[in-house]
Amino acid sequence: MSWRQISPEVRTRFAPSPTGYLHVGGARTALYNYLYAKKNGGKFILRIEDTDEARSTEDSLKMVISDLLWLNLLWDEGPDAQTLTDVGPHAPYRQSRRQEIYQQVADQLLKEGKAYYCFLTDEELEAQRNAALAAGRPPHVVSPYADWTLEKALEKKAAGGKGVVRFKTKGLAKDYVLNDLVRNDVRFPSDMVGDFVLLRSDGMPVYNFCCVVDDHLMKITHVLRAEEHLPNTLRQMMIYEAMNWPLPEFGHISLVLDEDRQKLSKRKGAVACNQFKEEGYLADALKNFIALLGWSHPEGKEIISPEEMVQAFSLDRLNPAGAVFDRVKLKWMNAMHLRALPDAELWKKTEPFLTNAGLDFSGMDEAWKHKSLQAFKTAMEILGDAVPLYSLLDDKRFGVSPEASETLGWEPTKLVLSTWRELINAHPRDEFTEEEFVKIQDEVKTKANVKGKNLFMPIRVAVIGKPHGTELKTLVPLMKKASLLKRADQVLAALA
């Protein structure tokens, strides 16, 4: 059966439960579905699976949408990014607003005898389960209500009986075979599951039921999702068969693992996209990294632009093996993307981090900003790395570090510092080139008759307050004469 029986165009979806910021595993699922749709000229749909009323909130939905917007994974149908109102021909796109639809499908299955109302209590179900386990049998539900007529069940409901709607698996004794896009043929014996719930007693649908109904009515042709959903597929295939609906193509992608090859969790560090954003990772770098967690570029490229991803993406390069989330490699990849940015764009992304840290360079001209980035960006892996680098230029943060004590105690230090101050003060301009700094340093060497660490370390203390750190020939050209004099005076005062 071809997916074209569902729709003439490829239609993929990302269906998060809005319970907080987007996890990188979810972001990868969204990315693969987005790439496949765009590669094939199709549509990418955002559907919100918010039937868990206790955990699903409007604020969490906004968090998920904020992360998708940051990653530039823009959907063709679904909640509007600003108003959250539905946009598209298959609305509503939030499951909490589709209960009437689920009830209609359940009613059809009930009328056709493919589902039934079950009034077993929690205590009765638990007793059944324990007895089955003690006897070494699968803990499938054996409901005395499975063969009741619909009329009899509705009478009991009308009298106040609380019952769930169960799918009837009796008579489905066969193997179900899924031709998985990632794992090839996956075989499910039908007796893997017993009669399973479609609607809870309050009328709320369970995941497997509403997922099938939504995918069918929204004409989803391809479902790419994590392998942890593979066990759900048998129940979903049964529902598709019972409704005589065409089955979409399924592809179950590998789990994202931590360095210990366990499922990725926040106990080992950031796993939410928003955390990476706040630390100063670039959206394109994070997308590049997670794209390669289970997929490989046909030419073996590691640094890939979003446009290249769309062009190169194909399902045959998805790997079913677990993919390790290597944080060191992510940081390296981010550095590659960061350093490739034009300076104007890099400054635009960096400045908010400086502002949030209380650093203000808004008065500096474009030439200075360019020069500062040329000096610092090779030391930056993430945008947050700019803060300690640019802090060196803020006079309010300058202070003589305790680690400078030994250097200040050397006999030639006072002469080096006073000579340095004298030559800085005699400089004819307010700024310095790298060549002018080197020349002044050489003059200090000659006048004070010192060399090596006895020369370099005291000057470094006079500029950054400590004897080790940033190369002064890149730092001093970013500073004003008045700032250097003020710092030299502060160190000389400490020396006295």
Secondary structure, DSSP 8 states (H G I E B T S, - for coil): --GGGT-SS-EEEE----SSS-BHHHHHHHHHHHHHHHHTT-EEEE-B----TTT--HHHHHHHHHHHHHTT---SBEE-TTT--EESTT---BGGG-HHHHHHHHHHHHHTTSEEEE---HHHHHHHHHHHHHTT-------TTTTS-HHHHHHHHHTT---EEEE--TT--SEEEEEETTTEEEEEEGGGS-S-EEE-TTS-B-HHHHHHHHHHHTT--EEEEEGGGGGGHHHHHHHHHHHT----EEEEE--EE-TTSSB--GGGS--BHHHHHHHT--HHHHHHHHHTSSB--TT--SS--HHHHHHH--GGGB--S-EE--HHHHHHHHHHHHHHS-HHHHHHHHHHHHHHTT---TTS-HHHHHHHHHHHGGG-SSGGGHHHHHHTT-GGG----GGGHHHHTSTTHHHHHHHHHHHHHH-SSSS--HHHHHHHHHHHHHHHT--THHHHHHHHHHHHSSSSSS-HHHHGGGS-HHHHHHHHHHHHHHH-
